[in-house]
């Protein structure tokens, strides 16, 4: 098998180190115990496993249809500098027309990038899809996507529990805090059963939300975990004012932590399920004891 003419997999755990070299022969794959072949293939991306082995022979076809390889798919390429690119057209076409329709009922988690997203999500139905990662979405496309009445989001609005969304900037268009805030608000409106939201705060782009203009208007009784980048510490406090009353994990990055003369936040609601919270800021602050400690202690 050409893809496996030379495969060197090093598996390390607390008990042993295993080095396996498979050369030239498909028969050698067939002769391996299932457990060992699983160890080997788990060191590859699931999309590579499926693209390389589905349809090779009956035994391998059955083997790679296991949920180990089909429940979680990432159909894009991420490079060392955190940049993301689509798969080649040849690879994507095979997924659209052959692979995804054959495993659609087994897929629970999909990560897709903007250019191929609609083709991936529309090429078949996904009755068990509940986790979705959307990457490299330009601001205008994201604003259109997360609106009531959008065919794509309407299709999955009740299914999706965790959502990861990454907004990217192109050279000619910079997103603003107001646009990001609108998108974040619309996400809560569209995905009615959302339990986990990562409005990507760890990418190379500075994507933050802010409630400078007006307080947030969304509420959620289902969200359990939130990862977000805000402009000011007061934005963080808005998110902890009881509007997300089941929140258990809160991870936030704030661009600034300082006093505000326009403090209108009512933080009287408790968050009884809060188990873990973290706050990160790139800049120095002189109000750590004054603002951060008392508010995080009271609210969490």
N, C-alpha and C positions, 0 to 999 in steps of 0.2 A: 504494500500500500504506500503510495508516494508520500503521503503526509507523514507516515510513520517510519520512513526509511531510517531515520535516526532520531530517537527520542531518548533523552537522558533526564530522568526524573529523580530528584533527590528528596526523600521524605524524611523529615526529622521530627521525632517526638521525644518525650522524656525517657523513653525506654530504649529506643533503638535508632539506628540510621540505616536506611535502605537505599541502595543504588541499583537502579534497574536500567539496563540497556536493551532496547528492542531494535533489531536491525532487519530490514529488507522483507520480512515475511509476514503476511497476514495470518498464516497458520500459527505463528508464535503468539499473536493476540488471542486467537481462538483457544490456544492451549493454556492460557493463564487462568488461575482461579478467579472467580467473580470478584472476590474481596480485593485481590491485588490489582486487577484491572480498574476497579473503582478508585483505588488510591492513586493510580497513575493518571487517570482521566480527570480527577478532581483538581489536579495541578494545572489544568488547562481551563480556559474560559468555556462556559457551557455552549456558547454559540459556535465555538471552534469544534467542540466535540460533536454537536449535532450536524454541522455542515460537513464534517469529514466522514462521519460514520453512518448516518442515516442512509439506508438504501444499499450499503455495501454488501451485506448478506443478511439472511433472516435472523441469525443469532445476534449479531451486533445491532441490528435494527431494533430487536426486542430489548436488548440490554440498555441502549441509550435512551429508550423511551421511559426509563425509570424516572421517578420524580426527582431523584438526585440531580439529574441533568435538565429536566424540563420545567421545574416549578419556578425557577428564577433565571430570567434571561436579560442580558445587557447587550442591546443591538447598536453598539457604537464603539468607537475607539477613544480611549483617554490616554494622553501622552504625558511625559514627565513634567511638563510645565503647566499641567492642569487644563490644557486645551483639549477640545473634544471635536471629533470628526465622524461623519457617517461611514458605515461600511461601504465597500465597493458595490456598484450596481449589480454585478454578477452575483455576489453573495446575497444581497438583499432580494433580488428576484427569486432566488431559490427559497428563501425564507417566506416571501409573500405567497408563492404558488404551491409550495410543497411542504416545507417543514412546519410552518405555523399552523396551517389547517390540520395537519396530522397530530399535533400535540396541544391544540387550542384549549381543550378541556382540562389540561394538566397545569397550565400556566397560572401562577398566583401572583407573580411579581414581574413587571416589565420596566426596564429602563430604556428610554428612547430619546433620540435627539430630534431637533426641530424639523430637519429636512425630510426625514423618513417617517416621522411620527404618524401622520394620517394614513399612509399606506400600511404601516404595521397594524394600527388599531382597527382599520376598516377591512383588512383582507380576510378576516374571519371573525367569529364571535368568541368571546372569552368569558364563559359563564362563571369561572372561579377566580377571575382577576380581582384582587383586592388591594394590591400595592402598586403604586405608579411613580416612576421617576421621570421627570421631563427636564431635559437639559438643553442649553444653548438656545433659549427662546429670546428673540429680540423683543423689545418692549411693546411695540405695536401688535405683534402677533400674540403675545401673552395677554394683552388687554382684550383682544378679540376672543381669545380662547376661553377665558374665564368670565363669560357672561351667560346669563340665563338665555336659553334659546339656541345656544351653540350646539350643533348636532353631536359633536364629539363628546363634550362634557355632559350633555344630557344622557348620552349612552351609558356613562359610567358614574353618574353623580351619586347614586345610592350604593354602589359597589365599593368605591375607594375608601379605605380606612387610613392608611399612611400615604402621604403625598410629599414628594421632594420636588421642588421647582427651582431651577437655576435660570436667572435672567442674565443675558449677556449683552454687552455693549458692542456695537460696531463703531467704526471710526467716524462715521458721519452722524451718529445719533447717540446721545447720552440720555439715559433714563434719569428721571428726577425722583426725589423722595415722594412727591405727590403721586406720581404714576405708580411707583412701587406700592404705595399705601392703598391705592385704588385696587390694584391687582390682589393684594393680600386680603382686602375686605371682600372682594368678589369671590375669592376662593372659599371663604366661610359660607357665603351665600349659596354657592353652587353645590359644593360637596357637603351634603347635609349630615352625613354620618362620620365625618372626618375625626380620626383619633390621634393622628400624628401628622404634624406639619413641620417641614424643614424648608423655610423660605431662604434659600441657600445663603449663608453668611460666612462661608469659609472659602469661597472661590477667590480667584485673583481679582475679581471686580468688586468694587465697593457698592454693594446694593443694600440700601437701608430704607426703613420706613420711618415716618414721622407723623405725629398728630399735632404739629404746630398750628395748622389752619383750623382744625376742629377735632374734637374728641372722636375716638373710634365709634362706629355705629353697629358693629357686628357683636354678636354673642354666640357662645357655643356651650352646649351642655354635654358634648361628646368628646371634645378634645382632651387628650391625656398627656400629650407631650408636644412642646413647641420649641423650635430652634429658629432664632430670628436675629437680625441686625437692625438696631434702632439708632436714631440720630442722637437723642438726648436721654438721660436717665429718666426723665419724666415720662417719656414714651414707654419705657419699661414698666413704670408704675401703673400706667393706664392698663396694660395687659394683665396686671395683677389686682385689678380693682373688683374682681368677682364676675366679670363678664365671661370668663372661661372657668366656670366654677368647679370643674372636675379635674383641673390641671394637676398633674403629678410630677412632671419633669419640665423644668424651664431653663433653657440655656440661651443666654442673650449676650450679644456684643453691642456695646454702646460707644458711639464715636466721642461723646462728651459726657462728663459727669460734673455738673456744677449747679449752683443754686439758681432757682427761677423765681422771678417776681410775679409770674402768672400761674401760680399753683392753684388749680381748680379741681384736683383729683380727689375723689372720695374713696379712700382706702379702708372702708369699714367692713367689707366682706372678708371672711376668712376662706382659706383654701385648705380644707381638711385633708385632701388627698396628696398634698405636696410632699414629695419624698426627696427630691433632688433639685437643686437650683445652682446655676453658675452664672457669673457676670464677668465679662472681659472688656477691658478698655485699653486702647492704644496710648491714650494720653494720661498725663498725671492729673491727680485731683487732690484738692485740699479739704474735701468734705466727706471723706470716707466714713469717719465715725458719726458724722452728723446725718448723712443721708443713707448710705448703703447699709450699714449695720442695723439701724433701727427698722428700716423698711423691710429688708429681707428677713429679719427676725420676726417681725410682726406678721408679715404676709405669708411666710413660708413655715 
